[in-house]
Amino acid sequence: MALKTIPLFKWSEPRIRTLHYTWLAFFITFLIWFAHAPLMPVLKEYFDMTPAQVKAILMLNVAITIPARILIGVLVDKFGPRKSYSFLLAFCGVLCLLFAAAQSFEWLAVMRFLLGFVGAGFVIGIRLVSEWFPAREVGIAEGIYGGWGNFGAAVASMSMPILALAFGGDDGWRYAIGSTGVIAIIYSYIFYRGVRDTPEGSTYFKPQKAGGLEVTTKGDFIFYALMNVPLYLALVLLTWRLSPTGLKLLSAEGTLIAYAVIAGLVVYQWTKIWHVNKHLFTGEHPAAPRYHFKQVAILNIAYMACFGSELAVVSMLPMFFMDTFHISPVYAGMTAGCFAVMNLFARPGGGLFSDAYGRRKILMICLIGQALGYGLMSQMDSSWSLAIAVIAVLATSIFVQGACGAVYSIVPLIQRRMTGQIAGMAGAYGNVGGVVFLTVLSLVSPTSFFYLLAAISAVAFLGSLFLSEPKGHMVETDEHGNVHLIAVE
């Protein structure tokens, strides 16, 4: 099959309009999510924060995103992307304004914790884009959505300091961050008015039961339950880092409460999984159309390896460049920022090549390239020239972002009615990777850190060997019991 692009500037086509509405919504969520990051030196001075409190704010920013992506995946499958994205944008826009109005560190920390919800917006667009584009184009469409939307973090990094200076005064940071909340609230209305869940005449398939993925065998039920464990272990790890034995943000009592809440979430999640799938053991209801849960599990691990490593590397590269090559913070930020900028091109490229040459093949190529790239980066030291180091980083980034695009070229082709939940679980694993890798980084040298990323990438590559290429048709049943065949190639 030849490479097939899509007419990105043909606004008269409803699917193209929907794609632009959707990536811009994702762009705004990332703008909100990372608006505080470039202003942390200002916030540190304004609230007289200790280094531990600064680290705590950065960790709180991703803490709730892990369960939020699971929750949002359930909601989007049940209520549809149009309502879900509009609500999330408006809700998080208000939270952003409350963050900008903070008068104490405690207020700041609570609002930053709640703003982690905005990171779940990614899941909604995956389902929406998959409704509007056929399988032969879904890879490039999802890649554009993910890659261009992710660029919101880079824009936040570049624009927030400038806006804070433009507003002037000690409170300039408030107006800069608050402006992103206003943008989100306004755009929530624009999005609601401009987008439909499906093309006219199409059916929006919903899960037969809400609250968990439907699986089709007893073995898959056990596999699915076990695959939820790392999501909550990551939350335990975050709690430990914020406890009196870590960054000391939480008291001993607060830590115990956090652990109890996580345990409650585990019990609740497993209860919902049982509720959705108990017919496998009781025979109460006929099984849903079949699919193999191993597909979901392999994509979870692959996304943990690619997006999880991206989150960690983007966070540590500026300091690494400063310490290794003795350059200024501004120069280090610019050179390290190249890793994230590649989202604009490499993630859509991963989807484009997946559509044309095979999704499993492209994912495997990207993962092995990523493993080799991180292995190369582990050798970087002061004996390298800065130019060669940047080239190595760029080359690795191409494979990392390409793998992200390849993963989400497959996610919508497993089971249409559960795309939100599958995307949510894979996305949550990406955040788990970020949390785990950054925690490891705090304990080992950068060389060992890059070796770890190379090893995880190699494990994901081995897993992709067992991935089945989506072919033929997926079977879906609508709310009236009518059976539909949907092409996946």
N, C-alpha and C positions, 0 to 999 in steps of 0.2 A: 504494500500500500504506500502511496506517495504522501509526503507531508501535506497536510491540509490545514490552512489557517482559516480564520473567520473574519468577516468584514467588520472590523472594530468600529469604524466610523459611520456605519450605515444606521443612523438613528431611527430611520423609518421602520426597521425590523424590530418587533416587540422583544425578541430574545436578546438582541444587542442592547436595547434600552435597559432591559432587566439586568443584564450583566453589569452595566455601568452603574446603575442604581445600587447594586449589591456590593461590588468591590468598594464603592465609595462609603457605604455603610460600615464595612469592615475597616477601611482606612480610618474612619472617625473613631471607631472603638479603640484602635491601637494608638491614635493620637491622644485620647483620654488616658489610656492605660499607662503610657510612658511619658506623659507631660511633666511629671514631677522629677523624672530622672536627671535631666540636665540642670535642674534648679536645686538639686540636693545640697550643694555648697551654700546656697542662699538660705535654704530652709534650716540647715544645720546651725548657721549663725543666728537666724531669726529666733529659733526656739531653743537655742543654747543646748543642742543635742550632743550627747556623748558619741564616740565611734560605735559603741554597741547599739545605741538607739538608731543610728543611721542604717546599720546593717539590718536591724529589725524591721525598719520601714520597707527596705528593699525586699525582704523575705515575705512580709505581710502582703506585698503587692501580688504575689503569685499563690498565696496559701489557699484561698477559697476557689481559685480557678479550676482546680482538679475536680472537686465534686460538682462545681457549677457547670462544667462541660457535660457531665453525665446528666444533670437535671435539665439543662437546656435542650439536650438531645431528645429527651422524653417529651418535653413541651412542644418542640417544633414539629415532631411527628404527629402529635395530637391536635395542636391548634393551627399549624401552618406557619410558614416563614414570615408572611406579611405582618401578622399580628405580633409574632414573637420578636422580630427584629425592631419593630416600632416601639414596643413596650420596653425592650432592653435599652434602646438608645435614650428614651425619655427618662427612664428610671436612673440610669447611670449618669445622665446629664445632671440630674438633681443631686446625686451623690457627689459629683465633681464640684458643683457649686458649694456644697457643704464642706468639702475638703478645702476649697479655697478660702472659706470663711473661718477655718479653724483658729481657735484662740489658745490652744494648749497642745502639748505633745500627745496627750491621751486622745484628744479629739482627732488630731491628725492621724494617729495610728488606727483608730477605729474606722475612719472614713477610707483610709487606704486599704484596709483589710476588705471592706465591703466592695470597694471599686474593683477588686479582683473578678467580680461577676462580669465586668465588661469584656474580659478576655475570653468569655464563652461565646461571644457573638460569631466567631469564626464558624462554629458548627451550623448555625442557622443558614448561612449563605451556601454552604456545601449542599444542603438539601434543596435550596431554591434553584441554584444553578443547574443541578442535575435534573430538575423538572423541566427546564427550558431547552436543554441541549441534548441531541441524540448521542448514543454511545460513541459514535465515530468522532465526535467533537468534544466530549465531556472532559477529556484530559486537558486540552488547551484552555477550555473555558474555566475549569477549576484552577488551573495554574495561574491564569490571569487574575482571577478573584483572589487567590491566596497571596500571590507575589506582589501585586499592586496594593492590596490591602495592608500587607505587612510593612510596606514602605511608610505607613503612618508613623511608626516608631522613629524612623530616620528623620522624618519631617519635624516631629516633636523635638528631637535632639537639636536640630538646627534652628528652629523657630522660637522655642520658648525663651531662651536667653535674650534674643533680640526683642521679643514682645515685652518682656519684663523691663528691659532698659527703656523701651519706647514709652511705656506707661509711667515709668519713673517712680522715685520715692521708695520707701521701705516696703510698701505694699504692692509694688509692681508685679511681683510673682503671683499675687492673688488674682489680679486682673488677667494675667497671661493664662494661668491654669483655668480660671473661671470662664474665659472665652471659649475654651474647648467644650465645656459643659453646655454653654448657650448654643453652640453649633450643633451639638448632638440633639438637643431638645427640638430645635428648628427642623433638623433633618429627619427626625422621627415622624413628623407630620408630612414632610415631602415624600418620604419613603412609603408611608401608608397610602397616600393618594396616588402614587405613581406605579405601584407594583401589584401584580396578581400572583397567587400561589402557583398557578399552572397556566399553560396556554389555553385559550378558549376551546372548550369541548373535551379537554383532558380530565382524567380522574386523579384526584389527590388520594393516594393510598395511605391508609392509617393502620397501625398495628392492631391486631385483634384485642390485645390487652395492653394497658399502659403500665409503666413502671420498671420494665426490664426487657432485655432482648428475648425474643422468642427463639428457642433452639429446637432441634428436631430429633435428638437422640439423648438417651440417659448419659452417655459418655460426654456429649457436648454440654449437658447441664452441669456436670461436675467440673469440666474444663472451664466453663464460663464463670462459675462461682470462684474458682481458684484464681482466675485472671483478674478478679476484682481486688484481690488481696494487696498487690503492690500499690494500688491507688491509695489505700488507707495507710499502708506502711509509710508512704511518702508524707502523709499528714502527721503521722507519729514522729517522723524524723524532724519535720518543721517545728512541731511542738517542743521536742527535746532541745532544738537549737535556741528556742525562745525562753526556755525554762531557766530556773536559777543556776543550773549546771552549765548553761550556755550563755546566751546574751543577756539574761536576767531581765527580760521584758515582762515575763509572767511570774507571778508569785507561785509558791508551792501549791497553794489552794487553787489558783487559776490554772496551773498545769494539770492538776488532777481533774478539774472540770473539763478541760480541753480533751484529755484522754477519754473521759466518760462520754463526751459528745461524739468523738470519733467512733467509740465502741457502739454507741446508739445508731450512728449512720451505717455501720457494718451490719448490725442486726436488721435494720430497716431495709437495706438494700437486698440482703439475702432473703428476707421475707417476701419482697416484691418479686424477686427472681423465682422463688418457689410458686407464688401465686400465678405468675404468667405461664409457668411451665409444668405445673403439677399434673397436668393431663398425661404427661409422659409416663407417670408412675401409676396413675389411677384409671386412665382410659376414659376420663369424663368427656373429653372433646377430641375431635380429630386433630391430627398433627397439622401444623402450618406447612405451606410449601417448603420443600427441603432445601437446605444449604448447609455447607460445612463450616462450623464455627472456627476451625483451624485457620480459615481465610482471615477472619477478624483478628485472631491472636497473632498471626504472622505480621499483619499490617500494624498492629499495636507495637510490636517490638521494633519494626522497621522505623516507625515514626518516632519512637523513643530515641533511637539511634541518630536519626537525622535532625529532627526539629529540637529534640532535647539537647543534643550537642550544640546546635546553633545558639539556643538560649544561653548556654554556659559559656561558649566561646566569645560571643558578643560582649558578655559581661566582663570577661577577664582580659581580652586582647589589648585594650588601651594601656592598662597597667603593665602588662607583659612587654609591650613595645617600649614603654618608658624605662623599665628596669633593664631590659636587654640591650637596647640601642641608645639609651640616654638622650632621648628627644623630648621636646616640650609636650605638655598635656594636650595642647591644641593639635599639634602635628600627629601625636599618637592617636588621638580620637579620629582624625581624618583618615589615617592609613588603616587603622583597625576597622573603621566604618565601612571599608570596601567589602567586608564579609557580608554585611547586611544588605548593602546596595544591590548585590547580585540577585536578590529576590526579584527585582524588576524583570530580569531576563531569564535566569536559570530555572526558576520554578515554572513559569509558562513553558519554557523549553522542555522540561521534564515531562510535562503533560502532553505537549505537541508530539514529541518522539514516541511517547507511550501509545498515543492514538494510531500512529503510523506503523510502528515496527514491533509492537507487542509490549504489553504492560509489564509482564513478569520479566522479560528480557531487559528492558530499560531500567527497572528497579534494581535488578541484579548488577548491571553495569555501574549504576550510580553508587550503590552500596560498596562495591569493591573499590571503586575509585575514591570514595570517601575514606575507606579504611587505609588505603595507600597514602592519601593526602595527609591524614592525621599522623600516620607513621613518619612522613616527611617532616611535618611541623614539629614532631618531638625532637628532631635533631637541630632545630633552630637555636643558635646562640650568638654571642657577640662577634664570632668570627665570620658570620654571614654578613653580606651587605644588606642594607635596608631594602633595596630594590628587589633583590632575590627573595627576601622574606615575604614582601608584599605579593610577589608573583605566586609563591607557594600558597599563601593564604587565599588568594583569588582562585587558584586552580582547585583547591580543596572546597571552597565555597560553591563553585559551580556544581560539583557532584552532590554536595549536601542539599542545596536547594533543588537540584534536579530530582533527588530521591524524594523530597517532600512532594513535589509535583507528581511523581510517579505513584506514590502511595494514594493520593487523593484522585488519581485517575481510575483507581480500582474500587475505592470505597463505595461510590454510588451504584456500582454494578453488582453488588452482592445481593441485597434485598431492598427494593425501592422504598417500601413502606417503613423500613427501619433505618434509612440512611442517616437521619439525625442522630439516632442512638449509636450507630456504628461509628459515625464521624466523631461523636462526643467521646466515645471510649478511646479511639485512636488519639484524638487531641489531648485527652487527659493523660495518656501515656507520654505524650510529648512533654507535658509539664512535669510529670514524674521524673523524666530524664533530666530536665533542667535542675530540679531540686537535688536529685541524687548526685549529679555530676558536680554541681557547685559545692555541695557538702564535701565531696571527695577532694575537690580542689583546695579546700581550706585545710586539708590534712596532709597533702603531698606536694611535691614540686611540680611546676608546669610540665616538665618532661614526662613524669609519670602520669600526669593528667592526660596528655595527648596520647600516650600509650594506651590508657584505659579507653579513650574514645575510639582508637583504632581497633581495639579488641572487641568492643561492643558492636562496632560497624561490621566486623567480620562475623560475629554471631548472627547479626541480622541478615547478612548475606547468606549464611548457611540456612537460615530459616526460609529465605525466599526460594531456595531450591525446591521446597515442598509446597509452594504456592501454586494454585491451579489458575491458569489463564482464563479469565471470563470469556465464555463462548456461548453461542446459540441464543437462548432466551431465558429470562427469569420469569417465574410464574407468580402472579399476584392475584389476590382475591379482593374485590372491593367490598364496601359496606353492605351491598345487596346480595353478596354471595356469587357474583359473576366472576368468572376466571378470565384473566388477561395474560397474554404473552407479550413480554417486552424485550426487544432485541438488545443484546449486550455486546455486539461486535459490528 
